[in-house]
Amino acid sequence: MATPIWKAAIAPHGKPAKAAVAAEPCETKSLNLPENSDSAQQQEVLDALPVLVFLEREGKVVFANAEARQTLGLAEGEWVQRPVEDVLWGLFPGTAEPQTQLISTRSGSPFHATLPARNGRLLPVEGTYSILNPELREAIIVAHPTGRVRAPKSRLMEDVLASIPEAVVIVHSSHVLYTNPAFTHMFGYTADEASGGSLRELIVPDTRQHELAMLEKEVDQKGRVALETVRMNKEGELVDVSLVAAPLRVDGASVGYVLSFRDIGERKLVEAKLQHDALFDLLTGLPNRALFIDRLTLALKRRTRRRDQNCGVLLLDLDRFKEINDALGYAAGDELLSAVGERLRSSLRAEDSASRTCGDEFAVLLENIIDQDDLEAVAKRILHKIEEPFEIFGNFVRVSVSMGVALAGAGHISPDLLIRDADFALNRAKLTGGGCSEVFNTQLEMPFKHSQPDPERELRRALERHQYEVWYQPIYQLKTGKLEGFESLLRLRRPDGSVDSFLDLLRVAEDTGLSITLGRETMDAVCRQSQIWSDAESQSELTVTLNVSERQFFHPEMVAQLKRTLAANQVDPQRLLFEVTEGTLNQNPEAAAAILARMAECKVRIAVDNFGSRFAPLNHLARLPIDVVKIAPKLIALATSPGRQAEVLESLIRLGHTLGMQVVAQGIETPEQLEALSRMGCALGQGHLFSYALEPARATKLAGLGRWALAAGA
């Protein structure tokens, strides 16, 4: 007759048996489980025992006595079919207690384990694991608290973990042991909800499940792993996180993992926005020239593999766009460009690509076409679409376009060659009066090879090939000669290596709208250079100024772009000084005041450039958030003049000081002007007397000196 299971669970005097079944082997038959037994006596006996008794079949708990249920905090039936390792952590080798070594025999094996109660307590237990039926994989587990007292948590460490912004999780044997408040804030699970649960099931999306095995392997090998990934909160929303995982060690043995998460969603949005801005036009939302060239390069490569499919390019220029700008204003011109971009999108197939390459010029890439007739059909459709009137701020505007068309041929081994031919055709269309398209052929090439490039085309070429550089003119304290900072100025680097002023091209950029792109790229370059100087202790206080054109200043994305640039470069905004001309402020004083207020919120400093050149109302200085007044060179030339002319200049300097502003004299040419300005109390100055604009390397060398050298530079 088989030994009743309650006898296997208890030794004399009610103490747990150390090898309960060793003295009296069980017969090879299934357990007579209480819930399935006709006899209630066995359940009553097991429930009366002062020890924890579990019955296991095939790795699942099929019965727990009253003492076990009470300790676990489980109601009748809640324990049914739970995996044994979820109930007793460390019962099996390697999962919690390294000293536990179960022996696969019918004799009882002693063990140490941890029992997680529902209230979050971790109860150390010890007992005996006895196999009753190896064939049916049935066993009885008898356990009782060990009496070992775990060290209470350090209050200081608890406070530290509760205060840090990163979400911290401690995982033991695939179960969550601890979460700090930041975890609740980030993922939505309270400590009670997460405790004892599986981190995999709580926050790991299905698409990232494959990471876990790799992550655990790397932690085991390297000891610490950091990566950026995606996790999921309680609401099922994805969260971009930076994850650091390290092993949890107890007495030198690795028994789990410590993980910390930082929410990088905002940074990812900034990076995505910067990446989008680098590839898409801010005004129209169309791909920019860089992305267009990339797509055209891929299209030409596909063409070499598929001889039955070709590609072609259309280049479009709006006719008399400058006249529309002059008549209706830059805002209306921008609105028109945006509307043209939308019509281009609606005129093309899904596989085609329209882009705004610069100013009022657009480009279209057509793929999967057969011959030139396909190009001409699309060109005709676009011409008719754009000829329909546009409603711009309540005005109906009619525009036309000139278009150059080029089909890829055997000689078009690079995007530049195909664009060159489309450009030749575009020039021919313009010469015929506009409002039409021309298809490239070899007869079109010669008349334009020797034509003189116009300034707009020179500017576009400079932007495409990055033939411009940011140079820096030093600004000094006039009394001490100490270097205060630099003003950033653009220079044109020609193919022969010579350097020219960019002033004429800046005017073209403003007329065509290219100043938006140029200003954005200049802002990035200046911020990077400012950060380089800030990292050097001797140069950390240098101020760098940037000139903001009228069109750039009033562009709706201007302040947003400023915020993104500051975030991306992590530059101290107090070291940046944005110069806005007096004429720009006069253009629309109310709108200018609103924009300046938003810029001031970004902690950058603001200067009025060329003050006195147009004699703006002096109340501008009092009502606007202006930090610096830069006096126009034509007034500085009056510094050595006799009588009232010099008095006017001195009055402006005193006014700036009265309003708490720094005053900078621009265009100091002679020692006499320097002496007169110092006597008038002008604090700062710049000009060719001290130095011309310097390339970055020479400016950095000068910054290291920290003092002026008269007539330096070139």
C-alpha positions as CSV (number, residue, x, y, z in Angstrom):
1,M,0.0,0.0,0.0
2,A,1.4,3.5,-0.9
3,T,2.4,5.9,1.8
4,P,-0.2,8.7,2.0
5,I,1.1,11.9,0.9
6,W,0.5,13.6,4.2
7,K,2.8,11.1,5.9
8,A,5.6,12.0,3.4
9,A,5.2,15.7,4.3
10,I,5.6,15.4,8.1
11,A,8.2,13.9,10.4
12,P,7.7,13.0,14.1
13,H,6.8,16.0,16.4
14,G,5.5,17.9,13.4
15,K,8.9,18.9,12.0
16,P,9.7,18.9,8.3
17,A,11.2,15.6,7.1
18,K,14.8,15.8,5.8
19,A,14.3,12.8,3.7
20,A,10.7,11.9,4.2
21,V,10.4,9.3,1.5
22,A,13.7,7.6,2.0
23,A,12.5,5.3,4.8
24,E,9.4,4.2,2.9
25,P,9.6,4.3,-0.9
26,C,6.4,5.2,-2.8
27,E,4.8,2.9,-5.2
28,T,5.0,4.0,-8.9
29,K,1.5,5.4,-9.2
30,S,0.0,8.9,-9.5
31,L,-0.5,11.2,-6.5
32,N,-3.8,10.8,-4.7
33,L,-4.5,14.6,-4.8
34,P,-6.8,16.0,-2.2
35,E,-9.0,17.9,-4.6
36,N,-9.6,14.7,-6.6
37,S,-9.7,12.3,-3.6
38,D,-12.9,10.9,-2.1
39,S,-11.2,11.2,1.3
40,A,-11.2,14.7,3.0
41,Q,-8.9,13.4,5.7
42,Q,-5.7,14.0,3.6
43,Q,-6.5,17.6,2.9
44,E,-7.4,18.3,6.5
45,V,-4.1,16.8,7.6
46,L,-2.1,18.8,5.1
47,D,-3.9,22.0,5.9
48,A,-3.3,21.5,9.6
49,L,0.5,21.2,9.1
50,P,2.5,24.2,10.4
51,V,4.8,23.9,7.3
52,L,4.5,24.9,3.6
53,V,3.5,21.9,1.5
54,F,3.3,21.9,-2.3
55,L,2.5,19.1,-4.7
56,E,4.1,19.3,-8.1
57,R,3.3,17.5,-11.4
58,E,5.4,18.2,-14.6
59,G,6.8,21.4,-13.2
60,K,3.4,22.9,-12.1
61,V,2.1,23.3,-8.6
62,V,-1.2,21.4,-8.4
63,F,-1.8,21.8,-4.6
64,A,-0.7,24.1,-1.8
65,N,-1.8,23.6,1.8
66,A,-3.4,26.3,4.0
67,E,0.0,27.4,5.5
68,A,1.4,27.8,2.0
69,R,-1.6,29.7,0.7
70,Q,-1.6,32.0,3.7
71,T,2.1,32.8,3.4
72,L,1.8,33.5,-0.3
73,G,-1.4,35.6,0.2
74,L,-3.3,33.5,-2.3
75,A,-6.9,32.4,-2.2
76,E,-8.1,28.9,-2.7
77,G,-7.4,27.8,-6.3
78,E,-5.1,30.8,-7.3
79,W,-2.1,28.5,-7.0
80,V,-3.4,25.9,-9.5
81,Q,-1.0,25.2,-12.4
82,R,1.5,27.9,-11.5
83,P,5.1,27.0,-12.5
84,V,7.2,25.9,-9.5
85,E,9.9,28.5,-10.3
86,D,7.3,31.2,-10.0
87,V,6.4,30.1,-6.5
88,L,9.8,29.2,-5.1
89,W,12.6,31.3,-6.5
90,G,15.9,29.5,-6.5
91,L,14.5,26.0,-6.1
92,F,16.4,24.8,-9.2
93,P,20.1,25.2,-9.7
94,G,21.4,28.5,-11.0
95,T,18.2,30.5,-10.5
96,A,18.8,32.1,-7.1
97,E,20.7,30.1,-4.4
98,P,24.0,28.7,-5.9
99,Q,24.4,26.2,-3.0
100,T,21.1,24.4,-3.9
101,Q,21.8,21.1,-5.7
102,L,18.7,19.0,-6.1
103,I,19.3,15.3,-6.6
104,S,17.0,13.5,-9.1
105,T,16.2,10.6,-6.8
106,R,13.3,9.5,-4.8
107,S,15.2,10.6,-1.6
108,G,14.6,14.1,-0.3
109,S,17.0,16.8,-1.3
110,P,17.5,19.8,1.0
111,F,17.2,23.2,-0.6
112,H,17.3,26.9,0.1
113,A,15.0,29.2,-1.8
114,T,13.0,32.5,-1.7
115,L,9.3,32.7,-1.6
116,P,7.8,36.0,-2.9
117,A,4.7,37.0,-1.0
118,R,2.0,39.1,-2.6
119,N,2.8,42.1,-0.4
120,G,6.3,42.3,-1.8
121,R,8.1,40.6,1.0
122,L,10.8,38.1,0.1
123,L,10.7,35.2,2.5
124,P,13.8,33.0,2.8
125,V,12.8,29.3,3.2
126,E,14.4,25.9,3.4
127,G,13.1,22.4,3.2
128,T,13.1,19.2,1.3
129,Y,12.3,18.3,-2.3
130,S,11.2,14.7,-2.7
131,I,10.5,12.9,-6.0
132,L,7.5,10.6,-5.6
133,N,7.1,9.3,-9.1
134,P,9.9,9.9,-11.7
135,E,7.8,8.6,-14.6
136,L,4.9,10.9,-14.0
137,R,7.3,13.8,-12.8
138,E,5.5,14.1,-9.5
139,A,7.1,15.5,-6.4
140,I,6.3,16.9,-2.9
141,I,7.9,20.0,-1.6
142,V,8.0,20.8,2.1
143,A,9.4,24.1,3.3
144,H,9.5,26.4,6.3
145,P,11.0,29.9,7.0
146,T,14.7,29.7,7.7
147,G,14.8,32.4,10.3
148,R,17.5,34.2,8.4
149,V,16.8,37.9,8.6
150,R,17.6,39.9,5.6
151,A,19.3,43.2,6.1
152,P,16.9,46.1,6.0
153,K,17.3,48.5,3.1
154,S,19.5,51.5,3.7
155,R,17.2,54.5,4.0
156,L,19.8,56.6,2.3
157,M,20.0,54.3,-0.7
158,E,16.2,54.1,-0.8
159,D,16.1,57.9,-1.0
160,V,18.7,58.0,-3.7
161,L,16.9,55.4,-5.9
162,A,13.7,57.3,-5.4
163,S,15.3,60.6,-6.4
164,I,17.2,59.8,-9.5
165,P,15.4,60.6,-12.8
166,E,16.3,57.3,-14.5
167,A,13.9,54.4,-14.1
168,V,15.6,51.6,-12.1
169,V,14.6,48.0,-12.1
170,I,16.2,45.0,-10.3
171,V,15.4,41.7,-11.9
172,H,16.1,38.4,-10.1
173,S,15.5,35.1,-11.8
174,S,13.4,36.8,-14.5
175,H,11.2,38.4,-11.8
176,V,11.0,42.1,-10.9
177,L,12.3,42.6,-7.3
178,Y,12.3,46.4,-7.2
179,T,11.3,49.4,-9.2
180,N,11.8,53.1,-8.2
181,P,9.2,55.9,-8.7
182,A,10.8,57.0,-12.0
183,F,9.8,53.5,-13.4
184,T,6.2,54.2,-12.5
185,H,6.4,57.6,-14.1
186,M,7.9,56.3,-17.3
187,F,6.0,53.0,-17.8
188,G,2.8,53.5,-15.7
189,Y,3.2,50.3,-13.5
190,T,3.2,50.8,-9.7
191,A,5.7,49.0,-7.6
192,D,3.0,46.5,-6.5
193,E,1.9,45.9,-10.0
194,A,5.5,45.3,-11.2
195,S,6.8,43.3,-8.2
196,G,7.2,39.6,-9.0
197,G,6.2,40.1,-12.6
198,S,8.1,39.4,-15.8
199,L,9.9,42.5,-17.2
200,R,9.6,40.8,-20.6
201,E,5.8,40.7,-20.4
202,L,5.5,44.2,-18.8
203,I,7.5,46.5,-21.0
204,V,9.2,44.6,-23.9
205,P,7.3,44.9,-27.3
206,D,6.9,41.8,-29.4
207,T,9.2,43.3,-32.0
208,R,12.0,43.6,-29.4
209,Q,11.8,40.2,-27.7
210,H,14.8,39.0,-29.7
211,E,17.0,41.6,-27.9
212,L,16.7,39.9,-24.5
213,A,18.8,36.8,-25.0
214,M,21.5,38.9,-26.7
215,L,21.4,41.5,-23.9
216,E,21.7,38.9,-21.1
217,K,24.6,37.2,-23.0
218,E,26.5,40.5,-23.4
219,V,25.9,41.5,-19.8
220,D,27.3,38.1,-18.7
221,Q,30.3,38.5,-20.9
222,K,31.1,42.3,-20.6
223,G,29.6,43.1,-17.2
224,R,27.8,46.3,-18.4
225,V,25.9,47.0,-21.6
226,A,24.4,50.3,-22.9
227,L,22.1,50.6,-25.9
228,E,19.2,52.6,-27.3
229,T,16.0,50.7,-27.9
230,V,12.2,50.9,-27.6
231,R,10.1,49.7,-24.7
232,M,6.3,49.8,-24.0
233,N,4.4,51.5,-21.2
234,K,1.2,50.2,-19.5
235,E,-1.0,51.9,-22.1
236,G,0.8,50.0,-24.9
237,E,2.6,53.2,-26.2
238,L,6.1,52.8,-27.4
239,V,8.8,54.7,-25.5
240,D,12.3,55.5,-26.9
241,V,14.8,54.7,-24.1
242,S,18.5,54.6,-23.4
243,L,19.1,51.3,-21.5
244,V,22.0,50.4,-19.3
245,A,22.1,46.8,-17.9
246,A,24.6,45.4,-15.4
247,P,24.7,42.1,-13.4
248,L,23.2,41.9,-9.9
249,R,25.8,40.3,-7.7
250,V,25.2,38.8,-4.3
251,D,28.3,37.5,-2.4
252,G,30.2,37.5,-5.7
253,A,27.6,35.4,-7.6
254,S,25.5,36.8,-10.4
255,V,21.9,36.3,-9.5
256,G,20.1,38.8,-11.7
257,Y,20.3,42.2,-13.4
258,V,20.1,45.9,-12.6
259,L,18.6,48.0,-15.4
260,S,18.2,51.7,-15.8
261,F,16.1,53.4,-18.4
262,R,16.2,57.1,-19.6
263,D,13.5,58.5,-21.7
264,I,15.1,59.8,-24.9
265,G,11.9,60.5,-26.8
266,E,12.4,64.3,-26.9
267,R,15.9,63.9,-28.1
268,K,14.8,61.5,-30.8
269,L,12.2,64.0,-31.9
270,V,14.9,66.7,-32.1
271,E,17.2,64.3,-34.1
272,A,14.4,63.3,-36.4
273,K,13.5,67.0,-37.0
274,L,17.1,67.9,-37.7
275,Q,17.4,64.9,-40.0
276,H,14.2,66.0,-41.8
277,D,15.4,69.5,-42.1
278,A,18.7,68.3,-43.6
279,L,16.8,66.4,-46.3
280,F,13.6,68.4,-46.8
281,D,12.8,72.0,-47.6
282,L,11.3,73.8,-44.6
283,L,9.0,76.0,-46.7
284,T,7.3,73.5,-49.0
285,G,8.0,70.2,-47.2
286,L,9.4,68.8,-50.5
287,P,12.8,67.0,-50.6
288,N,15.7,69.4,-50.9
289,R,18.5,69.2,-53.4
290,A,20.6,66.8,-51.4
291,L,17.8,64.2,-51.2
292,F,16.9,64.8,-54.8
293,I,20.6,64.1,-55.9
294,D,20.5,60.9,-53.7
295,R,17.3,59.7,-55.3
296,L,18.6,60.5,-58.8
297,T,21.8,58.6,-58.1
298,L,19.8,55.5,-57.2
299,A,17.5,55.9,-60.2
300,L,20.5,56.0,-62.6
301,K,21.9,52.8,-60.9
302,R,18.6,51.0,-61.3
303,R,18.5,52.1,-65.0
304,T,21.7,50.2,-65.7
305,R,20.1,47.0,-64.4
306,R,16.8,47.5,-66.1
307,R,17.3,48.5,-69.7
308,D,13.6,48.6,-70.4
309,Q,13.1,51.3,-67.8
310,N,14.6,54.8,-67.9
311,C,14.5,58.0,-65.9
312,G,14.5,61.7,-66.6
313,V,14.7,65.1,-65.0
314,L,12.6,68.3,-65.2
315,L,14.0,71.6,-63.9
316,L,11.5,74.4,-63.3
317,D,11.9,78.1,-62.6
318,L,9.1,80.4,-61.8
319,D,9.0,83.3,-64.3
320,R,9.3,86.8,-62.9
321,F,9.1,85.6,-59.3
322,K,11.1,88.6,-58.1
323,E,8.4,90.9,-59.3
324,I,5.8,89.0,-57.3
325,N,8.0,89.3,-54.2
326,D,8.5,93.0,-54.7
327,A,4.8,93.6,-55.3
328,L,3.2,91.4,-52.6
329,G,6.1,91.0,-50.1
330,Y,8.2,88.1,-49.0
331,A,5.4,86.4,-47.1
332,A,3.3,86.2,-50.2
333,G,6.2,84.9,-52.2
334,D,6.8,82.1,-49.6
335,E,3.1,81.2,-49.7
336,L,3.2,81.0,-53.5
337,L,6.3,78.7,-53.5
338,S,4.5,76.5,-51.0
339,A,1.4,76.3,-53.3
340,V,3.5,75.5,-56.3
341,G,5.1,72.7,-54.4
342,E,1.7,71.3,-53.6
343,R,0.6,71.4,-57.2
344,L,3.7,69.6,-58.3
345,R,3.0,66.8,-55.8
346,S,-0.5,66.4,-57.1
347,S,0.7,66.2,-60.7
348,L,3.0,63.3,-60.2
349,R,2.8,59.5,-59.7
350,A,3.8,57.9,-56.4
351,E,7.1,56.7,-57.8
352,D,8.1,60.2,-59.0
353,S,9.8,62.8,-56.8
354,A,9.5,66.6,-56.8
355,S,11.9,68.7,-54.9
356,R,12.6,72.4,-54.2
357,T,16.3,72.7,-55.0
358,C,16.7,76.4,-54.1
359,G,14.9,79.8,-54.3
360,D,12.1,79.5,-56.9
361,E,13.7,76.5,-58.6
362,F,12.1,73.1,-58.5
363,A,13.2,69.7,-59.9
364,V,11.2,66.6,-60.8
365,L,12.6,63.0,-61.1
366,L,10.5,60.7,-63.3
367,E,11.2,57.0,-63.0
368,N,10.0,53.9,-64.9
369,I,9.5,55.7,-68.2
370,I,10.2,54.5,-71.7
371,D,11.1,57.5,-73.8
372,Q,11.1,61.2,-74.2
373,D,7.4,61.3,-75.0
374,D,6.7,60.3,-71.4
375,L,8.8,63.3,-70.2
376,E,7.0,65.7,-72.5
377,A,3.6,64.5,-71.4
378,V,4.4,65.1,-67.7
379,A,5.9,68.5,-68.5
380,K,2.8,69.6,-70.4
381,R,0.6,68.5,-67.5
382,I,2.7,70.4,-65.0
383,L,2.7,73.6,-67.1
384,H,-1.1,73.6,-67.3
385,K,-1.5,72.8,-63.6
386,I,0.7,75.8,-62.6
387,E,-1.0,78.2,-65.0
388,E,-4.2,78.0,-63.0
389,P,-4.5,81.1,-60.7
390,F,-3.3,80.9,-57.1
391,E,-5.1,82.6,-54.3
392,I,-2.5,84.2,-52.1
393,F,-3.7,86.2,-49.1
394,G,-6.9,87.1,-50.8
395,N,-5.2,88.0,-54.1
396,F,-5.5,85.9,-57.3
397,V,-2.0,85.5,-58.8
398,R,-1.1,83.9,-62.1
399,V,2.4,82.6,-62.7
400,S,4.1,80.6,-65.4
401,V,7.2,78.5,-65.3
402,S,10.1,77.8,-67.6
403,M,11.1,74.2,-67.8
404,G,14.1,72.2,-69.0
405,V,13.7,68.5,-69.8
406,A,16.4,65.9,-70.1
407,L,16.1,62.1,-70.6
408,A,18.9,59.9,-69.2
409,G,21.2,58.6,-71.9
410,A,24.4,56.5,-72.1
411,G,26.5,59.5,-71.3
412,H,24.7,60.4,-68.1
413,I,26.9,58.4,-65.7
414,S,26.4,60.8,-62.8
415,P,23.5,63.0,-61.6
416,D,25.5,66.2,-62.3
417,L,25.6,65.4,-66.0
418,L,21.9,64.9,-66.3
419,I,21.1,68.0,-64.3
420,R,23.5,70.0,-66.4
421,D,21.7,69.0,-69.6
422,A,18.3,69.8,-68.1
423,D,19.7,73.2,-67.0
424,F,20.8,74.0,-70.6
425,A,17.3,73.2,-71.7
426,L,15.9,75.5,-69.0
427,N,18.1,78.4,-70.1
428,R,16.7,78.0,-73.7
429,A,13.1,78.0,-72.3
430,K,13.8,81.2,-70.4
431,L,15.3,82.9,-73.5
432,T,12.1,82.2,-75.5
433,G,10.1,84.2,-72.9
434,G,9.2,81.6,-70.4
435,G,5.9,79.7,-69.8
436,C,7.1,76.8,-71.9
437,S,9.4,73.7,-71.8
438,E,12.4,72.8,-73.8
439,V,13.8,69.3,-74.3
440,F,17.6,68.9,-74.2
441,N,19.5,67.9,-77.3
442,T,23.2,68.3,-78.2
443,Q,22.5,71.4,-80.3
444,L,21.4,73.2,-77.1
445,E,24.7,72.7,-75.4
446,M,27.2,75.0,-77.2
447,P,25.4,78.4,-76.9
448,F,25.4,78.2,-73.1
449,K,28.8,76.8,-72.4
450,H,30.5,80.2,-72.8
451,S,27.7,82.3,-71.4
452,Q,28.5,84.4,-68.3
453,P,27.0,83.0,-65.1
454,D,24.4,85.3,-63.5
455,P,24.7,85.9,-59.7
456,E,21.7,83.7,-58.8
457,R,23.3,80.7,-60.6
458,E,26.6,81.5,-59.0
459,L,24.9,81.5,-55.6
460,R,23.2,78.2,-56.3
461,R,26.4,76.6,-57.4
462,A,28.2,77.9,-54.2
463,L,25.4,76.4,-52.0
464,E,25.4,73.1,-53.9
465,R,29.2,72.7,-53.6
466,H,29.6,74.3,-50.2
467,Q,31.9,76.9,-51.6
468,Y,31.3,79.3,-48.7
469,E,33.0,79.6,-45.3
470,V,32.3,81.3,-42.0
471,W,35.1,83.7,-41.0
472,Y,35.3,85.7,-37.9
473,Q,36.2,89.4,-37.2
474,P,37.3,90.2,-33.7
475,I,35.6,92.6,-31.3
476,Y,37.7,94.2,-28.6
477,Q,37.3,96.2,-25.4
478,L,38.6,99.6,-26.4
479,K,40.1,100.6,-23.0
480,T,41.9,97.4,-22.2
481,G,42.4,95.8,-25.6
482,K,41.0,92.5,-24.3
483,L,39.2,90.3,-26.9
484,E,35.5,90.3,-26.3
485,G,34.4,88.0,-29.1
486,F,33.9,87.7,-32.9
487,E,31.4,88.6,-35.5
488,S,30.7,85.8,-38.0
489,L,30.9,86.8,-41.7
490,L,30.5,84.7,-44.9
491,R,33.2,84.4,-47.5
492,L,33.1,82.8,-50.9
493,R,35.8,80.3,-51.6
494,R,36.4,80.1,-55.4
495,P,37.6,76.9,-57.2
496,D,41.1,78.4,-57.6
497,G,41.4,78.8,-53.9
498,S,40.9,82.6,-53.8
499,V,38.5,84.1,-51.2
500,D,35.9,86.9,-52.0
501,S,33.3,88.8,-50.1
502,F,29.9,87.2,-50.0
503,L,28.0,90.5,-49.9
504,D,26.7,90.6,-53.4
505,L,25.5,87.0,-53.2
506,L,23.8,87.7,-49.9
507,R,21.5,90.2,-51.7
508,V,20.7,87.5,-54.3
509,A,20.0,85.0,-51.5
510,E,17.6,87.4,-49.9
511,D,15.7,88.0,-53.2
512,T,15.4,84.3,-54.0
513,G,14.7,83.0,-50.5
514,L,18.0,81.1,-50.4
515,S,18.9,83.2,-47.3
516,I,16.7,80.8,-45.3
517,T,18.9,77.8,-46.1
518,L,22.1,79.8,-45.9
519,G,21.1,81.3,-42.5
520,R,20.3,77.8,-41.1
521,E,23.6,76.3,-42.2
522,T,25.6,79.4,-40.9
523,M,23.8,79.1,-37.6
524,D,24.9,75.5,-37.2
525,A,28.5,76.3,-38.2
526,V,28.7,79.3,-35.7
527,C,27.3,77.2,-32.9
528,R,29.8,74.4,-33.5
529,Q,32.6,77.0,-33.5
530,S,31.3,78.6,-30.4
531,Q,31.3,75.3,-28.6
532,I,34.9,74.7,-29.6
533,W,35.9,78.0,-28.0
534,S,33.7,77.3,-25.0
535,D,35.5,74.0,-24.3
536,A,38.9,75.9,-24.1
537,E,39.1,77.5,-20.6
538,S,40.9,80.6,-21.9
539,Q,38.3,81.2,-24.6
540,S,35.1,80.1,-22.7
541,E,33.7,83.7,-22.3
542,L,34.0,84.7,-26.0
543,T,30.8,86.0,-27.6
544,V,30.0,85.1,-31.2
545,T,27.6,87.2,-33.2
546,L,25.4,86.1,-36.2
547,N,23.8,88.3,-38.7
548,V,20.1,87.6,-39.4
549,S,18.7,88.7,-42.7
550,E,15.2,90.2,-43.0
551,R,13.7,87.2,-44.7
552,Q,15.3,84.8,-42.2
553,F,14.1,86.9,-39.3
554,F,10.5,87.0,-40.3
555,H,10.4,83.3,-41.5
556,P,7.8,81.4,-39.4
557,E,10.3,78.6,-38.6
558,M,13.1,81.0,-37.4
559,V,12.6,80.6,-33.7
560,A,11.9,76.9,-33.9
561,Q,15.1,76.4,-35.9
562,L,17.0,78.4,-33.3
563,K,15.7,76.1,-30.5
564,R,16.7,73.0,-32.5
565,T,20.1,74.3,-33.3
566,L,20.8,75.2,-29.6
567,A,19.6,71.7,-28.5
568,A,21.7,69.9,-31.1
569,N,24.9,71.8,-30.4
570,Q,24.5,72.2,-26.6
571,V,26.0,75.7,-26.8
572,D,25.6,78.3,-24.1
573,P,23.0,80.6,-25.5
574,Q,24.4,83.5,-23.5
575,R,27.6,83.3,-25.7
576,L,25.5,83.9,-28.9
577,L,24.5,87.4,-30.1
578,F,22.0,87.7,-33.0
579,E,22.3,90.9,-35.0
580,V,19.1,92.3,-36.6
581,T,19.5,95.4,-38.7
582,E,17.7,98.6,-37.9
583,G,15.9,98.4,-41.3
584,T,14.5,95.0,-40.4
585,L,13.0,96.3,-37.2
586,N,11.4,99.2,-39.1
587,Q,9.9,96.9,-41.6
588,N,7.2,95.6,-39.2
589,P,7.8,96.8,-35.6
590,E,5.0,94.9,-34.0
591,A,5.9,91.6,-35.6
592,A,9.6,92.2,-34.9
593,A,8.9,92.8,-31.2
594,A,7.1,89.5,-30.9
595,I,9.9,87.6,-32.6
596,L,12.6,89.3,-30.5
597,A,10.6,88.3,-27.3
598,R,10.6,84.7,-28.4
599,M,14.3,84.8,-29.2
600,A,15.0,86.3,-25.8
601,E,13.1,83.3,-24.2
602,C,15.8,81.1,-25.7
603,K,18.4,83.0,-23.6
604,V,20.3,84.3,-26.6
605,R,21.4,88.0,-26.7
606,I,20.1,90.4,-29.3
607,A,21.8,93.3,-31.0
608,V,20.6,96.1,-33.3
609,D,23.0,96.2,-36.2
610,N,24.0,99.3,-38.1
611,F,22.1,101.6,-35.7
612,G,21.9,105.1,-37.1
613,S,22.1,104.1,-40.7
614,R,18.4,104.8,-41.2
615,F,17.7,106.8,-38.0
616,A,15.1,104.4,-36.5
617,P,12.9,105.7,-33.7
618,L,14.9,105.8,-30.5
619,N,12.0,104.2,-28.6
620,H,13.0,100.9,-30.4
621,L,15.9,100.7,-27.9
622,A,13.6,101.1,-24.9
623,R,10.7,98.9,-25.8
624,L,12.5,95.9,-27.4
625,P,14.6,93.2,-25.6
626,I,17.9,94.5,-27.0
627,D,21.2,93.8,-25.3
628,V,23.7,95.5,-27.6
629,V,23.7,98.5,-30.0
630,K,26.1,98.3,-32.9
631,I,26.6,101.8,-34.3
632,A,26.8,102.1,-38.1
633,P,30.2,102.8,-39.6
634,K,29.0,106.0,-41.2
635,L,28.4,107.4,-37.7
636,I,31.8,106.1,-36.5
637,A,33.4,108.1,-39.2
638,L,32.1,111.2,-37.5
639,A,34.0,110.5,-34.3
640,T,36.8,112.9,-35.3
641,S,34.6,115.5,-36.9
642,P,34.3,118.9,-35.2
643,G,31.1,120.3,-33.7
644,R,27.7,118.7,-33.5
645,Q,28.4,115.6,-35.7
646,A,30.6,114.1,-33.0
647,E,28.2,115.2,-30.3
648,V,25.4,113.2,-32.0
649,L,27.6,110.1,-31.9
650,E,28.5,110.7,-28.2
651,S,24.8,111.1,-27.4
652,L,24.0,107.8,-28.9
653,I,26.8,106.1,-26.8
654,R,25.5,107.7,-23.6
655,L,21.9,106.7,-24.5
656,G,22.9,103.0,-24.9
657,H,24.7,103.1,-21.5
658,T,21.7,104.7,-19.9
659,L,19.5,101.9,-21.1
660,G,21.9,99.3,-19.8
661,M,23.1,98.2,-23.2
662,Q,26.6,97.5,-24.5
663,V,27.7,99.8,-27.4
664,V,29.9,98.5,-30.2
665,A,31.5,100.8,-32.7
666,Q,31.7,99.2,-36.1
667,G,34.2,100.1,-38.8
668,I,37.0,101.7,-36.8
669,E,39.6,102.6,-39.4
670,T,42.1,104.9,-37.8
671,P,43.9,105.4,-34.4
672,E,42.3,108.8,-34.2
673,Q,38.8,107.3,-34.3
674,L,39.8,104.8,-31.6
675,E,41.1,107.5,-29.3
676,A,37.9,109.6,-29.8
677,L,35.6,106.7,-29.2
678,S,37.5,105.7,-26.0
679,R,37.2,109.3,-24.8
680,M,33.4,109.2,-25.5
681,G,33.1,106.1,-23.3
682,C,32.4,103.5,-26.1
683,A,33.2,100.1,-24.6
684,L,33.6,97.8,-27.6
685,G,34.7,98.1,-31.2
686,Q,35.7,96.3,-34.4
687,G,37.1,97.3,-37.7
688,H,40.0,97.0,-40.1
689,L,42.2,99.0,-37.7
690,F,42.3,95.9,-35.6
691,S,41.7,93.0,-38.0
692,Y,39.9,91.9,-41.0
693,A,37.7,88.8,-40.8
694,L,39.8,85.7,-40.1
695,E,39.4,82.1,-41.1
696,P,38.5,79.8,-38.1
697,A,42.0,78.5,-37.5
698,R,43.5,82.0,-37.4
699,A,40.6,83.3,-35.3
700,T,41.2,80.5,-32.8
701,K,44.9,81.4,-32.6
702,L,44.0,85.0,-32.0
703,A,41.5,83.9,-29.3
704,G,44.4,82.2,-27.5
705,L,46.3,85.6,-27.3
706,G,43.2,87.4,-25.9
707,R,44.5,90.8,-26.9
708,W,44.5,92.9,-30.0
709,A,47.2,93.3,-32.6
710,L,46.6,96.4,-34.7
711,A,46.2,95.8,-38.4
712,A,46.2,92.0,-38.0
713,G,44.6,89.7,-40.5
714,A,44.2,89.9,-44.2
